[in-house]
Amino acid sequence: MLTNRQELILFLIVDEFLAAMVPVSSKQIIQKYQLDISSATVRNEMVILEASGFLTKPHTSAGRMPSREALKFYIKKLSDKLDEETQPETVHLNLQKHHTPEELSGNIAEKISTRTNYLTGVSFLGKDEIVKAIYFTPLSEIMLLVIIVLDSGNIKKVPVKMDYDVSLETLELLTNYFNQIVVDTPLQNLSRVLRTSLKNTELQRMIVNVANNISNDIKEPRKFTGYSGFNHLIHQISEDTMTLQLLYDDLESKQLDNIVDVSEISGVNVYLGDELPEDYHSISIITTNLKIASFEGNLMIVGPEMMGYKKVIKLLHAINNQSTKGSE
């Protein structure tokens, strides 16, 4: 167990190293923070911290570098300090007007990536999307396209294969009828609403088929994801081409937030390399919940394991602790 003095020295060393990314000497700590102890005492404490696995000493330098355990200690101390603040920092995102969740998520990701200089991902859940209209369009004799217009401005298209021919007259009848009953229905409830309509009619078989396809297509809440700042990561971990390729593939498939379980986010969570899948050990991920306007989701920052934790954690802590409605 570390003494109070050792904890202080360790925190200052990590802070200094992450700010400049160069080994830290006892002389630096004494001069910058004007500690009321001798340089020899600081050196002795650094030797103990090194022996305890918190510091490492590069062969070409007299200074010390923090280990992964030191980073975990630093992050916990920093998070505890922020939790105790009664007036957390206010974040003004200065967002432009947006029309869809995709535009909003992309705009926020770009703003935060510019502020942090790290890869940023923002995902919103579309659980609250409301159906404003539904249309049935034939693709072939046995294939239909169900077009669902949502209040968010998005259009969802669900292909439906039928085992019999459906006439244009029938499709027109269905389109007109369903637009009377589905307006203002939550997307997640659409399948149920369709199943309870026009029961005991010759159209019921078709309706059930359509409802089943819609249900399968929207089993999981719809996600709207925006990313920004991959170019920062290219420079920060340029030597780790395999991880860069994996992250690029994650961005292309909009699967970045599958690296960690974002459903378990509470407050601000930090994942170091050893807490991530093996192929991602050279990075760190910091996440928090995000609520803006009528959308709820999560925010993710991705950077090298030796990254500027203080700046990023303070920013995400402020976002998590304030209502961002006014920051638009």
Long-range contacts (C-beta under 8 A, 24 or more apart in sequence): 2-49, 2-52, 2-54, 2-73, 5-37, 5-45, 6-45, 6-48, 6-49, 7-73, 7-77, 9-42, 9-45, 9-46, 9-49, 10-49, 10-54, 10-55, 10-66, 10-70, 10-73, 10-74, 11-73, 11-74, 11-77, 13-46, 13-49, 13-55, 13-64, 13-66, 13-70, 14-66, 14-70, 14-71, 14-73, 14-74, 15-74, 15-310, 17-65, 17-66, 17-306, 18-66, 18-74, 18-306, 18-307, 18-308, 18-309, 18-310, 19-308, 21-306, 22-61, 22-63, 23-57, 23-58, 23-61, 23-62, 23-63, 23-64, 23-65, 24-63, 24-64, 24-65, 25-62, 25-63, 25-64, 28-63, 68-272, 68-273, 68-274, 68-305, 71-272, 71-305, 71-306, 71-309, 72-272, 74-309, 75-270, 75-309, 75-313, 78-309, 78-310, 78-313, 79-268, 79-270, 79-313, 79-317, 82-313, 82-314, 82-317, 88-317, 88-318, 88-321, 88-322, 89-314, 89-315, 89-317, 89-318, 90-318, 90-322, 91-315, 91-318, 91-319, 91-322, 91-324, 91-327, 92-327, 93-324, 93-327, 93-328, 94-327, 95-292, 95-327, 95-328, 99-153, 100-152, 100-153, 100-154, 100-224, 101-126, 101-152, 101-154, 101-224, 101-295, 102-154, 102-224, 102-225, 102-226, 103-226, 104-224, 104-226, 104-292, 104-293, 104-295, 105-224, 105-225, 105-226, 105-297, 106-226, 106-227, 106-228, 107-226, 108-226, 108-290, 108-292, 108-299, 109-226, 109-227, 109-228, 109-229, 110-226, 110-228, 110-229, 112-228, 112-299, 112-301, 112-315, 113-228, 113-229, 113-232, 114-228, 114-229, 115-315, 116-229, 116-301, 116-303, 116-308, 116-311, 116-312, 116-315, 117-229, 117-232, 118-229, 118-232, 118-233, 118-236, 118-301, 118-302, 118-303, 118-307, 118-312, 119-227, 119-228, 119-229, 119-230, 119-232, 119-233, 119-247, 119-301, 119-302, 119-303, 120-227, 120-228, 120-229, 120-299, 120-300, 120-301, 120-302, 121-225, 121-226, 121-227, 121-251, 121-256, 121-257, 121-299, 121-300, 121-302, 122-225, 122-226, 122-227, 122-290, 122-297, 122-298, 122-299, 122-300, 123-223, 123-224, 123-225, 123-257, 123-262, 123-297, 123-298, 123-300, 124-223, 124-224, 124-225, 124-290, 124-295, 124-296, 124-297, 125-221, 125-222, 125-223, 125-295, 125-296, 125-297, 126-150, 126-152, 126-154, 126-187, 126-221, 126-222, 126-223, 126-224, 127-186, 127-188, 127-221, 127-222, 127-296, 128-186, 128-294, 128-295, 129-154, 129-186, 129-187, 129-222, 130-184, 130-185, 130-186, 130-187, 131-182, 131-183, 131-184, 131-185, 131-186, 131-187, 131-190, 132-183, 132-184, 133-179, 133-182, 133-183, 134-175, 134-178, 134-179, 134-182, 134-190, 135-175, 136-171, 136-174, 136-175, 136-210, 137-171, 138-166, 138-168, 138-171, 141-165, 144-171, 144-210, 146-210, 146-213, 146-214, 148-187, 148-190, 148-214, 150-187, 156-187, 156-217, 156-218, 156-222, 158-213, 158-214, 158-217, 159-213, 160-209, 160-210, 160-213, 161-213, 162-206, 162-209, 166-206, 170-203, 170-206, 173-203, 174-203, 174-206, 174-207, 187-218, 187-222, 188-218, 188-221, 190-214, 190-218, 191-215, 191-218, 223-254, 223-297, 224-295, 224-297, 225-254, 225-256, 225-257, 227-251, 227-256, 232-303, 233-283, 233-302, 233-303, 233-304, 236-303, 236-304, 236-307, 237-282, 237-283, 237-304, 240-282, 242-279, 243-279, 243-280, 243-282, 243-283, 246-279, 246-280, 247-280, 247-283, 247-302, 256-300, 256-302, 257-298, 257-300, 259-285, 260-285, 260-287, 260-300, 262-287, 262-298, 262-300, 265-289, 265-298, 267-317, 267-320, 268-313, 268-316, 268-317, 268-320, 270-309, 270-313, 272-305, 273-305, 281-305, 284-309, 286-312, 286-313, 286-316, 287-316, 288-316, 288-317, 288-319, 288-320, 289-320, 290-319, 290-320, 290-324, 291-323, 291-324, 292-324, 292-325, 292-327, 292-328, 293-325, 293-328
